[in-house]
Structure formats: C-alpha cells, structure tokens
Amino acid sequence: MEQGDTSDRVPGKAESQLRKGVLEYCVLALMRDEPRYGVELVQALAASGALAAGQGTIYPLLSRLRRDDLVATTWRESASGPPRRYYRLTESGLAALEEFSRIWPVFRDTVDGLLQPASPPPTDSGRNS
C-alpha cells in the first residue's frame, strides 16, 4: 500500500471523527457548481481517498441535509436506468457552505499550529563561560 492510499484499511478513531465532522460540508461543496445524484457523490468522495464514504453513510446524510433545508431534490430521467434523484444546494445550504469556508482555514491553521512541536530554546554553544 502506498502512503496516502486509504482504500484497503479501516480508519482509526481520529480519522473517523475528522471525516464525520467535515463530510457534510464536503458533500455540500460537491454540489456547489451543479446538482449531483447520490452515487455520483459517493464516487467523488471515493476518488478523494480520505473522504471515501459508502452509500450507507451518504444517503442518510443527504436525507438529513434535505430535512434541514440545506439541499433540495429533483428527479431526472437517466439514459442508463431508472430516474435519479438529484440534490442541489438551497440558499441555506450555500450559506452554510460559505460559513464553513470562512471558518475552516482558521480552524485548520490553529490545529496545525498545535500539532507542531515546540521549538527548543536556543543554545549558548558560541558563548564562553
């Protein structure tokens, strides 16, 4: 397995918690430019590697986003099977995504700063006693 390859391993607790915290906003971001259907969202998240999530995670999330009025749905005919339910951002969904986009860089930078080891104090190697 190559470094960064997440396809053949079970995520640890920290990774699961991080994914759970950001997945909703990543799904909203995938719908920012165009409506998407569920399997398309699952495939896009799988392609990202670290955010891979199955249909058993995505469809309940989409239902909650719909209940919370962050997404709306429409049905479209499909050339390759039954009609598909497409999800698109509502104004509330776009506002939630914009808020997350404002908060995320500060949050990320703060965590990155805390994860960096403290610099050792300067040594007096050039000083005579």
N, CA, C and O atoms as a printed pandas DataFrame, in Angstrom:
     atom_number atom_name residue_name chain_id  residue_number  x_coord  y_coord  z_coord
0              1         N          MET        A               1    0.845   -1.179    0.000
1              2        CA          MET        A               1    0.000    0.000    0.000
2              3         C          MET        A               1    0.886    1.235    0.000
3              4         O          MET        A               1    1.827    1.317    0.790
4              5         N          GLU        A               2    0.604    2.191   -0.866
5              6        CA          GLU        A               2    1.377    3.420   -0.940
6              7         C          GLU        A               2    0.929    4.389    0.134
7              8         O          GLU        A               2   -0.211    4.329    0.595
8              9         N          GLN        A               3    1.818    5.277    0.531
9             10        CA          GLN        A               3    1.468    6.289    1.507
10            11         C          GLN        A               3    0.312    7.122    0.964
11            12         O          GLN        A               3    0.326    7.533   -0.196
12            13         N          GLY        A               4   -0.691    7.368    1.809
13            14        CA          GLY        A               4   -1.843    8.150    1.395
14            15         C          GLY        A               4   -2.959    7.305    0.813
15            16         O          GLY        A               4   -4.062    7.812    0.607
16            17         N          ASP        A               5   -2.707    6.024    0.539
17            18        CA          ASP        A               5   -3.733    5.140   -0.003
18            19         C          ASP        A               5   -4.618    4.682    1.139
19            20         O          ASP        A               5   -4.137    4.027    2.064
20            21         N          THR        A               6   -5.891    5.009    1.096
21            22        CA          THR        A               6   -6.803    4.666    2.180
22            23         C          THR        A               6   -7.788    3.587    1.794
23            24         O          THR        A               6   -8.698    3.288    2.568
24            25         N          SER        A               7   -7.639    2.989    0.617
25            26        CA          SER        A               7   -8.645    2.077    0.108
26            27         C          SER        A               7   -8.673    0.732    0.827
27            28         O          SER        A               7   -9.726    0.096    0.867
28            29         N          ASP        A               8   -7.556    0.271    1.399
29            30        CA          ASP        A               8   -7.505   -1.066    1.976
30            31         C          ASP        A               8   -7.337   -1.069    3.489
31            32         O          ASP        A               8   -6.863   -2.061    4.043
32            33         N          ARG        A               9   -7.697   -0.025    4.153
33            34        CA          ARG        A               9   -7.529   -0.012    5.598
34            35         C          ARG        A               9   -8.766    0.564    6.271
35            36         O          ARG        A               9   -9.555    1.290    5.667
36            37         N          VAL        A              10   -8.901    0.220    7.514
37            38        CA          VAL        A              10  -10.008    0.739    8.312
38            39         C          VAL        A              10   -9.506    2.003    8.996
39            40         O          VAL        A              10   -8.444    1.987    9.618
40            41         N          PRO        A              11  -10.252    3.093    8.890
41            42        CA          PRO        A              11   -9.780    4.331    9.513
42            43         C          PRO        A              11   -9.760    4.208   11.034
43            44         O          PRO        A              11  -10.594    3.527   11.630
44            45         N          GLY        A              12   -8.796    4.876   11.640
45            46        CA          GLY        A              12   -8.723    4.918   13.091
46            47         C          GLY        A              12   -9.741    5.897   13.646
47            48         O          GLY        A              12  -10.451    6.566   12.895
48            49         N          LYS        A              13   -9.804    5.973   14.958
49            50        CA          LYS        A              13  -10.786    6.823   15.623
50            51         C          LYS        A              13  -10.623    8.296   15.231
51            52         O          LYS        A              13  -11.611    8.973   14.946
52            53         N          ALA        A              14   -9.393    8.789   15.214
53            54        CA          ALA        A              14   -9.164   10.197   14.886
54            55         C          ALA        A              14   -9.627   10.497   13.465
55            56         O          ALA        A              14  -10.283   11.510   13.223
56            57         N          GLU        A              15   -9.287    9.618   12.526
57            58        CA          GLU        A              15   -9.686    9.833   11.134
58            59         C          GLU        A              15  -11.205    9.771   10.983
59            60         O          GLU        A              15  -11.796   10.570   10.255
60            61         N          SER        A              16  -11.827    8.826   11.669
61            62        CA          SER        A              16  -13.291    8.709   11.599
62            63         C          SER        A              16  -13.969    9.960   12.138
63            64         O          SER        A              16  -14.939   10.448   11.556
64            65         N          GLN        A              17  -13.458   10.476   13.247
65            66        CA          GLN        A              17  -14.047   11.677   13.839
66            67         C          GLN        A              17  -13.856   12.899   12.935
67            68         O          GLN        A              17  -14.769   13.711   12.784
68            69         N          LEU        A              18  -12.670   13.027   12.337
69            70        CA          LEU        A              18  -12.433   14.138   11.420
70            71         C          LEU        A              18  -13.358   14.051   10.213
71            72         O          LEU        A              18  -13.961   15.045    9.808
72            73         N          ARG        A              19  -13.464   12.849    9.642
73            74        CA          ARG        A              19  -14.331   12.655    8.475
74            75         C          ARG        A              19  -15.774   12.997    8.822
75            76         O          ARG        A              19  -16.458   13.680    8.060
76            77         N          LYS        A              20  -16.228   12.521    9.968
77            78        CA          LYS        A              20  -17.600   12.780   10.391
78            79         C          LYS        A              20  -17.859   14.281   10.521
79            80         O          LYS        A              20  -18.942   14.764   10.192
80            81         N          GLY        A              21  -16.854   15.010   11.005
81            82        CA          GLY        A              21  -17.021   16.442   11.215
82            83         C          GLY        A              21  -17.061   17.268    9.940
83            84         O          GLY        A              21  -17.710   18.314    9.904
84            85         N          VAL        A              22  -16.379   16.817    8.894
85            86        CA          VAL        A              22  -16.294   17.633    7.675
86            87         C          VAL        A              22  -17.089   17.080    6.498
87            88         O          VAL        A              22  -17.283   17.779    5.503
88            89         N          LEU        A              23  -17.548   15.842    6.596
89            90        CA          LEU        A              23  -18.196   15.198    5.453
90            91         C          LEU        A              23  -19.399   15.988    4.936
91            92         O          LEU        A              23  -19.566   16.143    3.726
92            93         N          GLU        A              24  -20.224   16.481    5.834
93            94        CA          GLU        A              24  -21.402   17.251    5.428
94            95         C          GLU        A              24  -21.016   18.432    4.538
95            96         O          GLU        A              24  -21.654   18.683    3.515
96            97         N          TYR        A              25  -19.980   19.145    4.932
97            98        CA          TYR        A              25  -19.576   20.332    4.176
98            99         C          TYR        A              25  -18.881   19.965    2.868
99           100         O          TYR        A              25  -18.974   20.698    1.883
100          101         N          CYS        A              26  -18.194   18.842    2.863
101          102        CA          CYS        A              26  -17.584   18.382    1.614
102          103         C          CYS        A              26  -18.657   17.958    0.617
103          104         O          CYS        A              26  -18.516   18.197   -0.582
104          105         N          VAL        A              27  -19.720   17.334    1.098
105          106        CA          VAL        A              27  -20.848   16.977    0.231
106          107         C          VAL        A              27  -21.506   18.248   -0.300
107          108         O          VAL        A              27  -21.825   18.330   -1.487
108          109         N          LEU        A              28  -21.710   19.225    0.555
109          110        CA          LEU        A              28  -22.280   20.495    0.089
110          111         C          LEU        A              28  -21.369   21.133   -0.962
111          112         O          LEU        A              28  -21.852   21.670   -1.959
112          113         N          ALA        A              29  -20.068   21.074   -0.743
113          114        CA          ALA        A              29  -19.120   21.662   -1.702
114          115         C          ALA        A              29  -19.201   20.962   -3.058
115          116         O          ALA        A              29  -19.061   21.607   -4.097
116          117         N          LEU        A              30  -19.424   19.662   -3.054
117          118        CA          LEU        A              30  -19.546   18.934   -4.320
118          119         C          LEU        A              30  -20.783   19.359   -5.110
119          120         O          LEU        A              30  -20.836   19.185   -6.327
120          121         N          MET        A              31  -21.768   19.912   -4.420
121          122        CA          MET        A              31  -22.995   20.370   -5.090
122          123         C          MET        A              31  -22.970   21.858   -5.413
123          124         O          MET        A              31  -23.933   22.382   -5.972
124          125         N          ARG        A              32  -21.897   22.538   -5.077
125          126        CA          ARG        A              32  -21.837   23.990   -5.254
126          127         C          ARG        A              32  -22.024   24.413   -6.711
127          128         O          ARG        A              32  -22.733   25.381   -6.988
128          129         N          ASP        A              33  -21.400   23.700   -7.636
129          130        CA          ASP        A              33  -21.427   24.118   -9.038
130          131         C          ASP        A              33  -22.548   23.496   -9.854
131          132         O          ASP        A              33  -22.961   24.051  -10.873
132          133         N          GLU        A              34  -23.041   22.345   -9.410
133          134        CA          GLU        A              34  -24.102   21.677  -10.158
134          135         C          GLU        A              34  -24.784   20.644   -9.280
135          136         O          GLU        A              34  -24.171   20.131   -8.344
136          137         N          PRO        A              35  -26.034   20.330   -9.563
137          138        CA          PRO        A              35  -26.716   19.260   -8.825
138          139         C          PRO        A              35  -26.014   17.922   -9.064
139          140         O          PRO        A              35  -25.439   17.690  -10.128
140          141         N          ARG        A              36  -26.070   17.055   -8.066
141          142        CA          ARG        A              36  -25.441   15.736   -8.153
142          143         C          ARG        A              36  -26.414   14.680   -7.641
143          144         O          ARG        A              36  -27.274   14.971   -6.810
144          145         N          TYR        A              37  -26.277   13.467   -8.134
145          146        CA          TYR        A              37  -27.077   12.377   -7.585
146          147         C          TYR        A              37  -26.209   11.574   -6.627
147          148         O          TYR        A              37  -24.983   11.680   -6.656
148          149         N          GLY        A              38  -26.842   10.775   -5.781
149          150        CA          GLY        A              38  -26.161   10.112   -4.679
150          151         C          GLY        A              38  -24.939    9.304   -5.060
151          152         O          GLY        A              38  -23.875    9.482   -4.466
152          153         N          VAL        A              39  -25.065    8.421   -6.035
153          154        CA          VAL        A              39  -23.930    7.576   -6.423
154          155         C          VAL        A              39  -22.784    8.440   -6.952
155          156         O          VAL        A              39  -21.614    8.123   -6.735
156          157         N          GLU        A              40  -23.111    9.504   -7.630
157          158        CA          GLU        A              40  -22.085   10.425   -8.130
158          159         C          GLU        A              40  -21.308   11.044   -6.960
159          160         O          GLU        A              40  -20.090   11.205   -7.041
160          161         N          LEU        A              41  -22.005   11.387   -5.885
161          162        CA          LEU        A              41  -21.352   11.928   -4.695
162          163         C          LEU        A              41  -20.449   10.880   -4.045
163          164         O          LEU        A              41  -19.327   11.190   -3.647
164          165         N          VAL        A              42  -20.932    9.644   -3.937
165          166        CA          VAL        A              42  -20.135    8.555   -3.375
166          167         C          VAL        A              42  -18.854    8.366   -4.190
167          168         O          VAL        A              42  -17.775    8.194   -3.622
168          169         N          GLN        A              43  -18.972    8.398   -5.523
169          170        CA          GLN        A              43  -17.807    8.218   -6.389
170          171         C          GLN        A              43  -16.812    9.366   -6.238
171          172         O          GLN        A              43  -15.603    9.138   -6.196
172          173         N          ALA        A              44  -17.315   10.596   -6.156
173          174        CA          ALA        A              44  -16.421   11.748   -6.000
174          175         C          ALA        A              44  -15.683   11.687   -4.667
175          176         O          ALA        A              44  -14.495   12.005   -4.600
176          177         N          LEU        A              45  -16.368   11.287   -3.621
177          178        CA          LEU        A              45  -15.718   11.173   -2.318
178          179         C          LEU        A              45  -14.703   10.032   -2.317
179          180         O          LEU        A              45  -13.631   10.157   -1.725
180          181         N          ALA        A              46  -15.033    8.924   -2.974
181          182        CA          ALA        A              46  -14.101    7.796   -3.063
182          183         C          ALA        A              46  -12.836    8.214   -3.808
183          184         O          ALA        A              46  -11.733    7.815   -3.435
184          185         N          ALA        A              47  -12.993    9.008   -4.850
185          186        CA          ALA        A              47  -11.843    9.466   -5.635
186          187         C          ALA        A              47  -10.915   10.349   -4.796
187          188         O          ALA        A              47   -9.721   10.438   -5.078
188          189         N          SER        A              48  -11.462   10.997   -3.770
189          190        CA          SER        A              48  -10.643   11.860   -2.923
190          191         C          SER        A              48   -9.728   11.065   -2.003
191          192         O          SER        A              48   -8.739   11.600   -1.504
192          193         N          GLY        A              49  -10.044    9.806   -1.776
193          194        CA          GLY        A              49   -9.228    8.985   -0.881
194          195         C          GLY        A              49   -9.685    9.078    0.556
195          196         O          GLY        A              49  -10.454    8.231    1.011
196          197         N          ALA        A              50   -9.240   10.070    1.273
197          198        CA          ALA        A              50   -9.502   10.188    2.705
198          199         C          ALA        A              50  -10.973   10.392    3.045
199          200         O          ALA        A              50  -11.379   10.127    4.176
200          201         N          LEU        A              51  -11.769   10.851    2.107
201          202        CA          LEU        A              51  -13.177   11.127    2.391
202          203         C          LEU        A              51  -14.117   10.050    1.873
203          204         O          LEU        A              51  -15.332   10.244    1.857
204          205         N          ALA        A              52  -13.571    8.923    1.451
205          206        CA          ALA        A              52  -14.404    7.843    0.911
206          207         C          ALA        A              52  -15.494    7.479    1.916
207          208         O          ALA        A              52  -15.227    7.275    3.100
208          209         N          ALA        A              53  -16.719    7.403    1.422
209          210        CA          ALA        A              53  -17.871    7.047    2.249
210          211         C          ALA        A              53  -18.836    6.258    1.385
211          212         O          ALA        A              53  -19.020    6.562    0.207
212          213         N          GLY        A              54  -19.438    5.264    1.964
213          214        CA          GLY        A              54  -20.358    4.422    1.213
214          215         C          GLY        A              54  -21.758    4.992    1.154
215          216         O          GLY        A              54  -22.064    6.009    1.776
216          217         N          GLN        A              55  -22.603    4.317    0.393
217          218        CA          GLN        A              55  -23.990    4.741    0.253
218          219         C          GLN        A              55  -24.716    4.734    1.589
219          220         O          GLN        A              55  -25.612    5.547    1.815
220          221         N          GLY        A              56  -24.331    3.815    2.483
221          222        CA          GLY        A              56  -24.959    3.741    3.799
222          223         C          GLY        A              56  -24.661    4.949    4.672
223          224         O          GLY        A              56  -25.353    5.184    5.663
224          225         N          THR        A              57  -23.654    5.706    4.318
225          226        CA          THR        A              57  -23.337    6.957    5.016
226          227         C          THR        A              57  -23.924    8.147    4.275
227          228         O          THR        A              57  -24.487    9.050    4.893
228          229         N          ILE        A              58  -23.796    8.153    2.959
229          230        CA          ILE        A              58  -24.184    9.318    2.164
230          231         C          ILE        A              58  -25.697    9.515    2.105
231          232         O          ILE        A              58  -26.173   10.638    2.272
232          233         N          TYR        A              59  -26.456    8.457    1.873
233          234        CA          TYR        A              59  -27.906    8.641    1.731
234          235         C          TYR        A              59  -28.579    9.136    3.017
235          236         O          TYR        A              59  -29.438   10.014    2.936
236          237         N          PRO        A              60  -28.227    8.613    4.198
237          238        CA          PRO        A              60  -28.792    9.219    5.412
238          239         C          PRO        A              60  -28.358   10.677    5.594
239          240         O          PRO        A              60  -29.137   11.506    6.065
240          241         N          LEU        A              61  -27.109   10.985    5.220
241          242        CA          LEU        A              61  -26.639   12.379    5.297
242          243         C          LEU        A              61  -27.457   13.259    4.362
243          244         O          LEU        A              61  -27.868   14.353    4.749
244          245         N          LEU        A              62  -27.697   12.802    3.143
245          246        CA          LEU        A              62  -28.495   13.574    2.185
246          247         C          LEU        A              62  -29.925   13.777    2.693
247          248         O          LEU        A              62  -30.506   14.845    2.505
248          249         N          SER        A              63  -30.485   12.761    3.330
249          250        CA          SER        A              63  -31.832   12.903    3.898
250          251         C          SER        A              63  -31.852   13.968    4.979
251          252         O          SER        A              63  -32.782   14.771    5.043
252          253         N          ARG        A              64  -30.829   13.980    5.832
253          254        CA          ARG        A              64  -30.758   14.996    6.883
254          255         C          ARG        A              64  -30.563   16.388    6.292
255          256         O          ARG        A              64  -31.189   17.349    6.741
256          257         N          LEU        A              65  -29.696   16.498    5.287
257          258        CA          LEU        A              65  -29.485   17.798    4.639
258          259         C          LEU        A              65  -30.781   18.308    4.017
259          260         O          LEU        A              65  -31.060   19.507    4.025
260          261         N          ARG        A              66  -31.555   17.393    3.485
261          262        CA          ARG        A              66  -32.845   17.760    2.895
262          263         C          ARG        A              66  -33.826   18.217    3.975
263          264         O          ARG        A              66  -34.499   19.236    3.817
264          265         N          ARG        A              67  -33.904   17.467    5.063
265          266        CA          ARG        A              67  -34.777   17.851    6.192
266          267         C          ARG        A              67  -34.385   19.211    6.749
267          268         O          ARG        A              67  -35.244   19.998    7.147
268          269         N          ASP        A              68  -33.088   19.483    6.776
269          270        CA          ASP        A              68  -32.582   20.753    7.313
270          271         C          ASP        A              68  -32.641   21.888    6.298
271          272         O          ASP        A              68  -32.171   22.992    6.576
272          273         N          ASP        A              69  -33.212   21.630    5.130
273          274        CA          ASP        A              69  -33.370   22.611    4.051
274          275         C          ASP        A              69  -32.033   23.155    3.529
275          276         O          ASP        A              69  -31.943   24.306    3.102
276          277         N          LEU        A              70  -30.997   22.304    3.573
277          278        CA          LEU        A              70  -29.709   22.700    3.005
278          279         C          LEU        A              70  -29.584   22.246    1.557
279          280         O          LEU        A              70  -28.795   22.795    0.787
280          281         N          VAL        A              71  -30.379   21.231    1.193
281          282        CA          VAL        A              71  -30.440   20.776   -0.192
282          283         C          VAL        A              71  -31.900   20.551   -0.576
283          284         O          VAL        A              71  -32.759   20.316    0.274
284          285         N          ALA        A              72  -32.151   20.630   -1.861
285          286        CA          ALA        A              72  -33.463   20.313   -2.426
286          287         C          ALA        A              72  -33.236   19.245   -3.481
287          288         O          ALA        A              72  -32.117   19.062   -3.959
288          289         N          THR        A              73  -34.293   18.547   -3.840
289          290        CA          THR        A              73  -34.134   17.459   -4.800
290          291         C          THR        A              73  -35.068   17.603   -5.983
291          292         O          THR        A              73  -36.133   18.216   -5.900
292          293         N          THR        A              74  -34.637   17.020   -7.080
293          294        CA          THR        A              74  -35.461   16.884   -8.282
294          295         C          THR        A              74  -35.161   15.516   -8.874
295          296         O          THR        A              74  -34.077   14.966   -8.682
296          297         N          TRP        A              75  -36.129   14.981   -9.589
297          298        CA          TRP        A              75  -35.942   13.708  -10.278
298          299         C          TRP        A              75  -35.634   13.980  -11.732
299          300         O          TRP        A              75  -36.240   14.852  -12.355
300          301         N          ARG        A              76  -34.683   13.224  -12.273
301          302        CA          ARG        A              76  -34.334   13.335  -13.688
302          303         C          ARG        A              76  -34.280   11.939  -14.289
303          304         O          ARG        A              76  -33.854   10.977  -13.649
304          305         N          GLU        A              77  -34.722   11.859  -15.529
305          306        CA          GLU        A              77  -34.613   10.596  -16.255
306          307         C          GLU        A              77  -33.149   10.283  -16.484
307          308         O          GLU        A              77  -32.322   11.186  -16.610
308          309         N          SER        A              78  -32.831    8.995  -16.538
309          310        CA          SER        A              78  -31.465    8.548  -16.788
310          311         C          SER        A              78  -31.458    7.670  -18.030
311          312         O          SER        A              78  -32.334    6.824  -18.207
312          313         N          ALA        A              79  -30.478    7.875  -18.878
313          314        CA          ALA        A              79  -30.351    7.055  -20.084
314          315         C          ALA        A              79  -29.914    5.629  -19.757
315          316         O          ALA        A              79  -30.078    4.721  -20.571
316          317         N          SER        A              80  -29.354    5.437  -18.553
317          318        CA          SER        A              80  -28.815    4.121  -18.206
318          319         C          SER        A              80  -29.581    3.433  -17.080
319          320         O          SER        A              80  -29.008    2.601  -16.377
320          321         N          GLY        A              81  -30.845    3.752  -16.892
321          322        CA          GLY        A              81  -31.607    3.087  -15.838
322          323         C          GLY        A              81  -32.778    3.921  -15.372
323          324         O          GLY        A              81  -33.280    4.768  -16.111
324          325         N          PRO        A              82  -33.216    3.681  -14.141
325          326        CA          PRO        A              82  -34.368    4.404  -13.610
326          327         C          PRO        A              82  -34.036    5.881  -13.370
327          328         O          PRO        A              82  -32.867    6.267  -13.391
328          329         N          PRO        A              83  -35.059    6.701  -13.142
329          330        CA          PRO        A              83  -34.810    8.119  -12.846
330          331         C          PRO        A              83  -33.909    8.262  -11.611
331          332         O          PRO        A              83  -33.905    7.407  -10.726
332          333         N          ARG        A              84  -33.157    9.346  -11.575
333          334        CA          ARG        A              84  -32.240    9.609  -10.466
334          335         C          ARG        A              84  -32.700   10.840   -9.699
335          336         O          ARG        A              84  -33.206   11.803  -10.276
336          337         N          ARG        A              85  -32.515   10.783   -8.399
337          338        CA          ARG        A              85  -32.799   11.947   -7.559
338          339         C          ARG        A              85  -31.535   12.792   -7.495
339          340         O          ARG        A              85  -30.492   12.330   -7.032
340          341         N          TYR        A              86  -31.635   14.022   -7.959
341          342        CA          TYR        A              86  -30.505   14.957   -7.926
342          343         C          TYR        A              86  -30.675   15.903   -6.747
343          344         O          TYR        A              86  -31.779   16.347   -6.432
344          345         N          TYR        A              87  -29.560   16.196   -6.111
345          346        CA          TYR        A              87  -29.525   17.087   -4.955
346          347         C          TYR        A              87  -28.824   18.369   -5.360
347          348         O          TYR        A              87  -27.793   18.338   -6.031
348          349         N          ARG        A              88  -29.391   19.505   -4.947
349          350        CA          ARG        A              88  -28.776   20.804   -5.229
350          351         C          ARG        A              88  -28.823   21.646   -3.967
351          352         O          ARG        A              88  -29.687   21.467   -3.108
352          353         N          LEU        A              89  -27.886   22.555   -3.875
353          354        CA          LEU        A              89  -27.842   23.451   -2.714
354          355         C          LEU        A              89  -29.026   24.407   -2.719
355          356         O          LEU        A              89  -29.433   24.904   -3.769
356          357         N          THR        A              90  -29.565   24.655   -1.557
357          358        CA          THR        A              90  -30.541   25.726   -1.377
358          359         C          THR        A              90  -29.758   26.974   -0.947
359          360         O          THR        A              90  -28.542   26.915   -0.765
360          361         N          GLU        A              91  -30.446   28.078   -0.789
361          362        CA          GLU        A              91  -29.770   29.286   -0.283
362          363         C          GLU        A              91  -29.190   29.026    1.102
363          364         O          GLU        A              91  -28.093   29.489    1.413
364          365         N          SER        A              92  -29.917   28.289    1.932
365          366        CA          SER        A              92  -29.415   27.947    3.273
366          367         C          SER        A              92  -28.186   27.052    3.179
367          368         O          SER        A              92  -27.243   27.205    3.955
368          369         N          GLY        A              93  -28.196   26.128    2.239
369          370        CA          GLY        A              93  -27.044   25.249    2.047
370          371         C          GLY        A              93  -25.821   26.012    1.591
371          372         O          GLY        A              93  -24.712   25.756    2.059
372          373         N          LEU        A              94  -26.016   26.945    0.683
373          374        CA          LEU        A              94  -24.909   27.771    0.214
374          375         C          LEU        A              94  -24.371   28.638    1.354
375          376         O          LEU        A              94  -23.159   28.811    1.481
376          377         N          ALA        A              95  -25.264   29.182    2.182
377          378        CA          ALA        A              95  -24.837   29.995    3.323
378          379         C          ALA        A              95  -24.041   29.141    4.316
379          380         O          ALA        A              95  -23.032   29.602    4.849
380          381         N          ALA        A              96  -24.480   27.903    4.569
381          382        CA          ALA        A              96  -23.758   27.013    5.479
382          383         C          ALA        A              96  -22.369   26.695    4.922
383          384         O          ALA        A              96  -21.387   26.672    5.664
384          385         N          LEU        A              97  -22.294   26.453    3.618
385          386        CA          LEU        A              97  -21.007   26.163    2.988
386          387         C          LEU        A              97  -20.089   27.380    3.054
387          388         O          LEU        A              97  -18.896   27.238    3.322
388          389         N          GLU        A              98  -20.621   28.556    2.817
389          390        CA          GLU        A              98  -19.804   29.780    2.887
390          391         C          GLU        A              98  -19.293   30.014    4.304
391          392         O          GLU        A              98  -18.148   30.426    4.490
392          393         N          GLU        A              99  -20.147   29.752    5.316
393          394        CA          GLU        A              99  -19.714   29.904    6.707
394          395         C          GLU        A              99  -18.573   28.928    7.019
395          396         O          GLU        A              99  -17.566   29.311    7.614
396          397         N          PHE        A             100  -18.740   27.674    6.615
397          398        CA          PHE        A             100  -17.696   26.684    6.836
398          399         C          PHE        A             100  -16.403   27.098    6.130
399          400         O          PHE        A             100  -15.313   26.958    6.686
400          401         N          SER        A             101  -16.530   27.605    4.911
401          402        CA          SER        A             101  -15.360   28.037    4.141
402          403         C          SER        A             101  -14.615   29.179    4.821
403          404         O          SER        A             101  -13.395   29.285    4.694
404          405         N          ARG        A             102  -15.335   30.031    5.538
405          406        CA          ARG        A             102  -14.689   31.123    6.291
406          407         C          ARG        A             102  -13.995   30.592    7.541
407          408         O          ARG        A             102  -12.907   31.048    7.895
408          409         N          ILE        A             103  -14.618   29.638    8.200
409          410        CA          ILE        A             103  -14.110   29.124    9.471
410          411         C          ILE        A             103  -12.959   28.142    9.271
411          412         O          ILE        A             103  -12.006   28.134   10.050
412          413         N          TRP        A             104  -13.045   27.318    8.234
413          414        CA          TRP        A             104  -12.098   26.215    8.056
414          415         C          TRP        A             104  -10.628   26.630    8.055
415          416         O          TRP        A             104   -9.848   26.001    8.770
416          417         N          PRO        A             105  -10.193   27.645    7.302
417          418        CA          PRO        A             105   -8.757   27.965    7.288
418          419         C          PRO        A             105   -8.212   28.319    8.670
419          420         O          PRO        A             105   -7.106   27.905    9.017
420          421         N          VAL        A             106   -8.961   29.069    9.456
421          422        CA          VAL        A             106   -8.504   29.430   10.798
422          423         C          VAL        A             106   -8.444   28.184   11.678
423          424         O          VAL        A             106   -7.483   27.983   12.422
424          425         N          PHE        A             107   -9.474   27.358   11.585
425          426        CA          PHE        A             107   -9.529   26.118   12.350
426          427         C          PHE        A             107   -8.353   25.211   11.981
427          428         O          PHE        A             107   -7.647   24.711   12.857
428          429         N          ARG        A             108   -8.152   25.005   10.686
429          430        CA          ARG        A             108   -7.054   24.160   10.191
430          431         C          ARG        A             108   -5.703   24.697   10.641
431          432         O          ARG        A             108   -4.863   23.938   11.125
432          433         N          ASP        A             109   -5.488   25.996   10.484
433          434        CA          ASP        A             109   -4.203   26.583   10.852
434          435         C          ASP        A             109   -3.959   26.489   12.357
435          436         O          ASP        A             109   -2.826   26.277   12.789
436          437         N          THR        A             110   -5.012   26.643   13.154
437          438        CA          THR        A             110   -4.882   26.525   14.602
438          439         C          THR        A             110   -4.478   25.109   14.990
439          440         O          THR        A             110   -3.569   24.920   15.798
440          441         N          VAL        A             111   -5.145   24.122   14.420
441          442        CA          VAL        A             111   -4.803   22.727   14.713
442          443         C          VAL        A             111   -3.382   22.437   14.245
443          444         O          VAL        A             111   -2.606   21.824   14.977
444          445         N          ASP        A             112   -3.032   22.870   13.033
445          446        CA          ASP        A             112   -1.671   22.661   12.543
446          447         C          ASP        A             112   -0.649   23.265   13.505
447          448         O          ASP        A             112    0.379   22.647   13.782
448          449         N          GLY        A             113   -0.921   24.453   14.010
449          450        CA          GLY        A             113   -0.006   25.105   14.947
450          451         C          GLY        A             113    0.147   24.331   16.246
451          452         O          GLY        A             113    1.244   24.245   16.798
452          453         N          LEU        A             114   -0.949   23.771   16.731
453          454        CA          LEU        A             114   -0.878   22.997   17.966
454          455         C          LEU        A             114   -0.159   21.664   17.772
455          456         O          LEU        A             114    0.449   21.145   18.708
456          457         N          LEU        A             115   -0.227   21.118   16.579
457          458        CA          LEU        A             115    0.412   19.833   16.313
458          459         C          LEU        A             115    1.913   19.949   16.112
459          460         O          LEU        A             115    2.621   18.946   16.209
460          461         N          GLN        A             116    2.420   21.151   15.833
461          462        CA          GLN        A             116    3.854   21.342   15.636
462          463         C          GLN        A             116    4.557   21.287   16.985
463          464         O          GLN        A             116    4.110   21.918   17.944
464          465         N          PRO        A             117    5.652   20.539   17.067
465          466        CA          PRO        A             117    6.387   20.501   18.338
466          467         C          PRO        A             117    6.959   21.886   18.648
467          468         O          PRO        A             117    7.282   22.663   17.750
468          469         N          ALA        A             118    7.072   22.161   19.925
469          470        CA          ALA        A             118    7.642   23.439   20.345
470          471         C          ALA        A             118    9.109   23.500   19.925
471          472         O          ALA        A             118    9.814   22.491   19.953
472          473         N          SER        A             119    9.553   24.671   19.543
473          474        CA          SER        A             119   10.961   24.846   19.166
474          475         C          SER        A             119   11.818   24.765   20.417
475          476         O          SER        A             119   11.459   25.329   21.451
476          477         N          PRO        A             120   12.952   24.069   20.336
477          478        CA          PRO        A             120   13.837   24.022   21.505
478          479         C          PRO        A             120   14.454   25.400   21.746
479          480         O          PRO        A             120   14.657   26.161   20.800
480          481         N          PRO        A             121   14.742   25.713   22.960
481          482        CA          PRO        A             121   15.344   27.029   23.226
482          483         C          PRO        A             121   16.722   27.109   22.585
483          484         O          PRO        A             121   17.399   26.091   22.443
484          485         N          PRO        A             122   17.145   28.310   22.194
485          486        CA          PRO        A             122   18.472   28.450   21.568
486          487         C          PRO        A             122   19.557   28.015   22.539
487          488         O          PRO        A             122   19.441   28.203   23.750
488          489         N          THR        A             123   20.601   27.439   21.994
489          490        CA          THR        A             123   21.719   27.003   22.846
490          491         C          THR        A             123   22.762   28.104   22.889
491          492         O          THR        A             123   22.823   28.969   22.015
492          493         N          ASP        A             124   23.564   28.050   23.911
493          494        CA          ASP        A             124   24.647   29.029   24.084
494          495         C          ASP        A             124   25.960   28.432   23.620
495          496         O          ASP        A             124   26.980   28.631   24.279
496          497         N          SER        A             125   25.976   27.717   22.525
497          498        CA          SER        A             125   27.164   26.990   22.069
498          499         C          SER        A             125   28.339   27.903   21.727
499          500         O          SER        A             125   29.489   27.481   21.851
500          501         N          GLY        A             126   28.088   29.123   21.307
501          502        CA          GLY        A             126   29.187   30.007   20.911
502          503         C          GLY        A             126   29.648   30.913   22.030
503          504         O          GLY        A             126   30.524   31.750   21.813
504          505         N          ARG        A             127   29.106   30.779   23.184
505          506        CA          ARG        A             127   29.401   31.681   24.298
506          507         C          ARG        A             127   30.444   31.084   25.225
507          508         O          ARG        A             127   30.350   29.909   25.580
508          509         N          ASN        A             128   31.436   31.867   25.624
509          510        CA          ASN        A             128   32.466   31.408   26.571
510          511         C          ASN        A             128   32.008   31.680   27.992
511          512         O          ASN        A             128   31.372   32.694   28.280
512          513         N          SER        A             129   32.349   30.746   28.875
513          514        CA          SER        A             129   31.989   30.921   30.292
514          515         C          SER        A             129   33.083   31.569   31.068
515          516         O          SER        A             129   32.940   31.787   32.271
